[in-house]
Amino acid sequence: MKKLLPLFAVATLLAFTPACQEDAASSDNAVASAPVSSPSVSVAEDGPDRSPDAPSLPKYQAEAESLEATTVEFTGEVYDFGEVPEGTKVTHQFKFTNTGSNPLKLTRVKASCGCTTPKYSEESVAPGEQGYIDVEFDSSGKPGFQNKSVTVTGNFADGVNKILRIKGQVKPSGE
């Protein structure tokens, strides 16, 4: 019986591994990675040394990784709008300064759902200059606590993605 236990553990692990890989690959937010079963495929974090067998990155991510990195300082990465009645459109402008020595290029700004709409500086932001990301949240049909995210992709020195959040309480209509 003791000899069968390790065999059962390995069989169970193998049975669940493909499903996890398929789920990760099909996820909209999945990051490209090398297949687990192929140690000869190497995926470099910096981009240019990628193996020809490695999955390709989305265009916006590849562009951000190909640019010289820069540092950025946001005045705030979370905006708490407090409590608003359902149906209110909440807006906030996230401001940032390019504190690095290279131009900052935002290659993509994507909200977590259709009720949140971002607009942003589409031109490169020169070192020392400010940029913005305007976010509008439509609370129609969204009663209760809300915590929406906006993923910003650009040539940031500490990774190509930044997450901004807009959150608060939506009072149901009729209260």
C-alpha positions as CSV (number, residue, x, y, z in Angstrom):
1,M,0.0,0.0,0.0
2,K,2.9,2.4,0.9
3,K,4.4,1.8,-2.6
4,L,1.1,2.8,-4.3
5,L,0.7,6.1,-2.5
6,P,3.6,8.0,-4.4
7,L,2.4,6.5,-7.7
8,F,-1.1,7.8,-7.0
9,A,0.2,11.3,-6.1
10,V,2.2,11.5,-9.3
11,A,-0.8,10.3,-11.4
12,T,-3.1,12.9,-9.7
13,L,-0.6,15.7,-10.4
14,L,-0.3,14.8,-14.0
15,A,-4.1,14.5,-14.5
16,F,-4.6,18.1,-13.4
17,T,-1.5,19.8,-15.0
18,P,-2.9,20.1,-18.6
19,A,-6.2,21.6,-17.5
20,C,-4.3,24.3,-15.5
21,Q,-2.1,25.1,-18.5
22,E,-5.1,25.3,-20.8
23,D,-6.9,27.7,-18.5
24,A,-3.9,29.9,-18.2
25,A,-3.4,30.0,-21.9
26,S,-7.0,30.9,-22.6
27,S,-7.2,33.6,-20.0
28,D,-7.5,37.2,-21.4
29,N,-4.9,38.3,-18.8
30,A,-2.5,35.5,-19.4
31,V,1.1,36.5,-19.8
32,A,3.1,34.6,-22.4
33,S,5.3,31.8,-20.9
34,A,7.2,28.8,-22.1
35,P,5.6,25.4,-22.0
36,V,6.4,23.5,-18.8
37,S,7.3,20.3,-20.7
38,S,10.0,21.9,-22.9
39,P,13.0,23.0,-20.9
40,S,14.9,23.9,-24.1
41,V,12.5,26.9,-24.7
42,S,13.7,30.0,-22.9
43,V,11.6,33.1,-22.6
44,A,13.7,36.1,-21.6
45,E,12.0,38.8,-19.5
46,D,13.7,41.6,-21.5
47,G,12.3,40.5,-24.9
48,P,15.0,40.5,-27.5
49,D,16.5,37.1,-26.5
50,R,13.3,35.2,-27.0
51,S,13.5,31.7,-28.5
52,P,11.8,31.3,-31.9
53,D,9.6,28.6,-30.3
54,A,8.4,31.0,-27.6
55,P,4.8,32.3,-27.8
56,S,4.6,35.9,-29.1
57,L,3.6,38.7,-26.8
58,P,0.6,41.0,-27.6
59,K,1.8,43.9,-29.7
60,Y,1.2,46.5,-27.0
61,Q,3.3,44.5,-24.5
62,A,6.1,43.8,-27.0
63,E,6.2,47.6,-27.9
64,A,6.5,48.6,-24.2
65,E,9.3,46.0,-23.6
66,S,11.2,47.2,-26.7
67,L,11.4,50.8,-25.5
68,E,14.1,52.2,-23.1
69,A,12.6,52.1,-19.6
70,T,11.8,55.2,-17.6
71,T,10.6,55.9,-14.1
72,V,7.2,57.4,-13.3
73,E,5.6,58.9,-10.3
74,F,1.8,58.9,-9.9
75,T,0.1,61.4,-7.6
76,G,-2.0,58.5,-6.5
77,E,-2.9,55.0,-7.8
78,V,-6.2,54.5,-6.0
79,Y,-9.1,56.9,-6.0
80,D,-11.9,56.4,-3.5
81,F,-15.0,58.2,-4.7
82,G,-16.8,57.5,-1.4
83,E,-20.6,57.0,-1.6
84,V,-22.7,57.9,-4.7
85,P,-26.2,57.2,-5.8
86,E,-26.7,54.6,-8.4
87,G,-26.6,56.1,-11.9
88,T,-23.9,58.6,-11.1
89,K,-20.9,58.9,-13.5
90,V,-17.8,59.2,-11.4
91,T,-14.7,60.7,-13.1
92,H,-11.1,61.0,-11.9
93,Q,-7.9,62.1,-13.5
94,F,-4.8,60.1,-12.5
95,K,-1.8,62.4,-13.0
96,F,1.8,61.2,-13.3
97,T,5.2,62.7,-13.9
98,N,7.9,61.1,-16.0
99,T,10.8,61.2,-13.5
100,G,13.2,59.2,-15.7
101,S,15.6,60.1,-18.5
102,N,13.7,58.5,-21.4
103,P,10.3,59.4,-22.9
104,L,7.3,57.4,-21.5
105,K,5.0,55.8,-24.0
106,L,1.7,54.3,-22.8
107,T,1.0,51.4,-25.3
108,R,-2.3,50.4,-23.8
109,V,-4.8,51.4,-21.1
110,K,-7.6,48.9,-20.4
111,A,-10.4,48.9,-17.8
112,S,-11.5,45.8,-16.0
113,C,-15.1,46.1,-17.3
114,G,-17.3,48.0,-19.7
115,C,-18.6,50.3,-17.0
116,T,-15.2,51.9,-16.6
117,T,-13.8,54.0,-19.5
118,P,-10.2,55.3,-19.6
119,K,-8.7,58.1,-21.8
120,Y,-5.1,58.9,-21.7
121,S,-2.0,60.8,-23.0
122,E,-1.4,59.1,-26.3
123,E,1.7,61.0,-27.2
124,S,5.0,60.1,-25.5
125,V,5.6,62.0,-22.2
126,A,9.0,63.6,-22.2
127,P,11.3,63.4,-19.1
128,G,10.1,65.9,-16.5
129,E,6.7,66.3,-18.1
130,Q,3.3,65.3,-16.8
131,G,0.7,63.0,-18.4
132,Y,-2.8,61.9,-17.4
133,I,-5.2,59.0,-17.4
134,D,-8.9,60.1,-17.1
135,V,-11.2,57.3,-15.8
136,E,-15.0,57.4,-15.9
137,F,-17.0,54.9,-13.9
138,D,-20.8,54.6,-14.7
139,S,-22.5,53.3,-11.6
140,S,-25.8,52.5,-13.4
141,G,-26.8,48.9,-12.4
142,K,-23.9,48.6,-10.1
143,P,-25.2,48.9,-6.5
144,G,-22.9,48.0,-3.6
145,F,-19.2,48.2,-3.1
146,Q,-17.2,48.7,-6.4
147,N,-13.5,48.3,-6.9
148,K,-12.6,48.7,-10.6
149,S,-9.1,48.5,-12.1
150,V,-7.4,50.0,-15.0
151,T,-4.2,48.3,-16.3
152,V,-1.7,50.7,-17.8
153,T,1.0,49.2,-20.1
154,G,4.1,51.3,-20.9
155,N,7.9,51.4,-20.7
156,F,8.0,51.6,-16.9
157,A,11.3,50.8,-15.2
158,D,9.7,48.6,-12.6
159,G,7.6,46.4,-15.1
160,V,5.5,47.2,-18.1
161,N,2.1,47.2,-16.2
162,K,0.7,49.5,-13.5
163,I,-2.7,49.0,-11.9
164,L,-4.8,52.0,-11.1
165,R,-8.0,51.6,-9.0
166,I,-11.2,53.5,-8.6
167,K,-13.4,52.3,-5.8
168,G,-16.4,53.3,-3.6
169,Q,-19.9,52.5,-2.5
170,V,-22.9,52.8,-4.9
171,K,-26.2,53.4,-3.1
172,P,-29.0,51.5,-4.8
173,S,-31.6,53.6,-6.4
174,G,-34.8,53.9,-4.3
175,E,-32.9,54.2,-1.0
